[in-house]
Every structure is written in C-alpha cells, then in structure tokens.
C-alpha cells in the first residue's frame, strides 16, 4: 500500500501540537497579567473628583478621625460618605471664598449632593461589611492603603478575591489592636505575627474562607 502522508507530516504534527500549547499558555499568562495590572484593577491610579479632597491634609496633617466623615463605618456594612453639612462645619468658617470649594458651597445652597467618583467598589455579587472588620481589629489602611499620604485618593489594593482570601486565611498578619484601627499612620510592629496570633484569639477571629461568607 502506497504511503499516504509524507514522513515530514509527523514533524509538522508535533510542531503544531506543541505550538498550540505554547500559544495557549502565552495568552493565558497575558490575560492573567492584564487582570493584575492597574489598567484593569485601577490600582494606584488617583481618581479625579469634583472637589480635589486631600486625605493627606485632613486625615494626615490635621489628624481628623476617619469616623468624622465616614460616620457609619462602625455600625453598618457601608462606611458612609460625609454630607455637605459635614464639610461646611469647617468650611463655613475657613476657605470660604476658595474657588476649589465652589461645588461644596453650591451643594450646600441647593441641597444637591456632590457626585463623588467611587474609588473602592466591589462587584455586586460580593458582600462586604465594614463594621465586622473594624470590630475585629482590621485597620482602615489595611484595605485602603496609606490614606494619610494621599493627596488624591486611589485604590491601594486589587480588591480581587485572591487578595481578600490572603487576609482571611492568615488574619494574624493584618489584625491590629482595636485602639489603632483608625490610626492612619499605624505601622505593623516587628512582632506582628506574635501580636496577631494573640489578637486572633482575643478577638475570636475565624478564618472564614467558605464561598457563602462573601457570596450570599
């Protein structure tokens, strides 16, 4: 019986199979890198706002407590956004003619809320409760980054599931004393792991990694 395929066909077949495998692996790696990049996660990219509010000035330099503006962070899932009245508590007395603060004055006079650009947003299928994390000793800067150094606010972490699970699996790396939760200048001590293990026991922190913890 005459030979149907040329002997070189075996080589071509092997090259094709290996080549497809390499191409699939390359594109999989490329998609993973894109998914981790600031282009996709918007990590470390300052977001433009109608008023260039500076956490560095208010929280870092002036030392204003996070709860002054985010008043519901200890009692509800949502940390809350300050009303215009909160802003005007100070700015009815200082910087009253600043062009930068015109949207604040206009909001106060008209009753229309300022349209802030949300910086940290989870998908709708992911449930997150600020109050329980605060109660368990997870500081603001653990998730939001060094906000006391941010002139314009940016997303400090990816907020992806793998990042959340890293904390849920090893909370001792991140938990801090409750009286330091709102300290924007807090730095983990050299004995963080030992302190963290102690606080995990004291605060009765569970390593919750089941799907229904966040996906309800």
C-alpha atoms as one frame of an Amber mdcrd trajectory, in Angstrom:
protein
   0.000   0.000   0.000   1.481   3.320  -1.025   2.341   5.825   1.732  -0.384
   8.477   2.021   1.441  11.056   4.152   4.935  12.320   3.652   7.333  11.457
   6.526   7.621  15.138   7.355   3.965  15.093   8.427   4.963  13.630  11.808
   7.264  16.561  12.469   4.621  19.067  11.357   2.069  17.435  13.668   4.369
  17.593  16.667   5.290  21.210  15.976   1.606  22.118  15.578   0.622  20.469
  18.871   3.488  21.987  20.825   2.961  25.320  19.133  -0.721  25.407  20.088
   0.176  24.544  23.672   2.714  27.380  23.772   0.224  29.834  22.269  -2.498
  28.863  24.763  -0.021  29.175  27.656   1.171  32.573  26.384  -2.335  34.007
  26.042  -3.349  32.598  29.435  -0.333  34.295  31.015  -1.072  37.527  29.149
  -4.698  37.547  30.337  -3.560  36.908  33.920  -1.088  39.785  33.777  -3.724
  42.113  32.329  -6.114  41.093  35.110  -3.487  42.031  37.708  -2.421  45.254
  36.042  -3.525  48.774  37.099  -5.186  49.050  33.673  -7.771  46.512  34.841
  -7.780  46.911  38.642  -7.284  50.719  38.637  -4.850  50.170  41.499  -2.651
  53.169  42.399  -4.454  55.385  39.899  -5.782  58.603  41.510  -9.396  59.229
  40.570 -10.497  62.734  39.531 -13.159  64.183  41.799 -15.481  67.205  41.585
 -13.551  68.555  44.598  -9.869  67.534  44.954 -10.285  66.342  48.539  -6.951
  65.554  50.202  -6.867  62.804  52.819  -3.241  63.754  53.363  -4.255  67.210
  54.561  -7.403  66.296  56.501  -6.540  62.888  57.981  -2.746  63.037  57.894
  -1.805  66.633  58.712  -4.895  67.766  60.647  -5.477  64.378  62.252  -9.224
  64.307  61.636 -10.585  60.905  62.666 -11.919  58.726  59.840 -15.270  58.444
  61.650 -15.892  62.182  61.436 -16.647  61.791  57.728 -17.343  58.048  57.469
 -19.765  58.039  60.361 -21.402  54.615  59.871 -18.230  52.568  59.474 -18.593
  51.006  62.958 -22.274  50.158  62.697 -23.094  49.171  59.119 -21.770  47.477
  56.027 -21.249  50.815  54.280 -18.716  53.233  55.729 -20.816  56.207  54.714
 -19.948  59.401  52.876 -19.952  62.795  54.557 -22.876  65.082  53.873 -22.192
  68.564  52.580 -23.209  69.832  56.022 -20.247  67.930  57.466 -17.878  69.686
  55.086 -19.440  73.052  55.842 -18.941  72.576  59.568 -15.396  73.789  58.914
 -15.641  75.445  55.527 -18.341  77.892  56.529 -15.543  79.423  58.622 -12.338
  78.757  56.686 -11.500  78.957  52.970 -14.956  80.419  52.468 -14.079  82.030
  49.130 -11.869  79.295  47.701 -12.781  78.549  44.041 -11.798  74.926  44.709
 -14.667  74.605  47.200 -17.344  76.162  44.998 -19.014  72.728  44.368 -19.300
  72.286  48.145 -20.909  75.694  48.654 -23.229  75.123  45.697 -24.279  71.738
  47.080 -24.991  73.279  50.471 -27.085  76.073  48.971 -29.071  73.924  46.517
 -29.362  70.705  48.517 -27.999  68.661  45.596 -25.409  66.060  46.583 -21.894
  66.205  45.219 -21.290  63.483  42.628 -18.151  61.870  44.006 -16.335  59.250
  41.958 -16.257  55.981  43.850 -12.709  54.707  44.321 -13.144  51.375  46.103
 -16.019  49.308  44.739 -16.674  45.584  44.979 -18.801  43.638  42.493 -22.482
  43.392  43.425 -22.133  39.644  43.993 -19.573  40.197  46.775 -20.810  41.158
  50.246 -18.517  43.184  52.489 -19.348  44.543  55.943 -17.155  47.361  57.247
 -18.436  47.100  60.808 -17.371  43.490  61.446 -13.880  44.108  60.088 -13.498
  47.199  62.273 -14.726  45.247  65.303 -12.173  42.501  64.643  -9.222  44.891
  64.538  -8.710  45.362  60.805  -7.485  48.903  60.234  -8.623  51.327  57.559
  -5.176  51.411  55.964  -5.073  47.608  55.674  -7.547  47.797  52.819  -7.426
  51.445  51.765  -3.676  51.956  51.910  -1.828  54.885  53.481  -4.712  57.300
  53.057  -2.936  59.784  55.315  -0.437  60.265  52.495  -2.912  60.536  49.606
  -3.491  63.992  48.152  -5.987  62.434  45.745  -7.451  59.088  46.743  -6.596
  55.961  44.804  -7.320  52.262  45.139  -4.402  50.814  47.073  -5.174  47.115
  46.522  -6.645  44.975  43.772  -9.780  44.121  45.817  -9.761  40.810  43.989
 -10.883  37.591  45.670  -7.343  36.227  45.983  -6.352  39.350  47.917  -9.311
  39.013  50.289  -8.601  35.318  50.854  -4.986  36.089  51.752  -6.215  38.029
  54.794  -8.962  35.556  55.671  -6.502  32.673  55.646  -3.832  34.444  57.708
  -5.504  37.229  59.694  -2.621  37.315  62.174  -0.580  39.161  59.545  -3.014
  42.073  59.450  -5.001  42.379  62.682  -4.066  45.245  64.999  -5.210  46.467
  68.425  -8.695  47.963  68.247  -7.487  51.322  69.519  -5.236  51.557  66.445
  -7.858  50.719  63.815  -8.351  54.361  62.784  -4.699  55.369  63.064  -3.705
  56.302  59.507  -0.019  56.285  60.481  -0.049  52.828  62.069   2.837  50.550
  61.093   2.916  46.832  61.971   5.408  46.167  64.788   8.354  43.763  64.372
   6.457  41.167  66.424   3.336  41.413  64.253   2.873  37.645  63.921   3.083
  37.039  67.659   0.806  40.009  68.368  -1.525  38.933  65.591  -1.912  35.401
  66.939  -2.710  36.837  70.368  -5.322  39.212  68.928  -6.847  36.471  66.771
  -7.550  34.510  69.942  -8.630  37.554  71.955 -10.976  38.910  69.264 -12.215
  35.397  68.365 -11.351  35.836  64.698 -12.343  32.951  62.445 -10.588  32.009
  59.224 -13.685  32.237  57.063 -12.963  31.055  53.528 -16.228  29.374  52.525
 -17.970  30.818  49.457 -21.079  31.954  51.337 -19.009  34.200  53.604 -18.910
  36.833  50.846 -21.232  35.462  48.150 -24.730  35.489  49.595
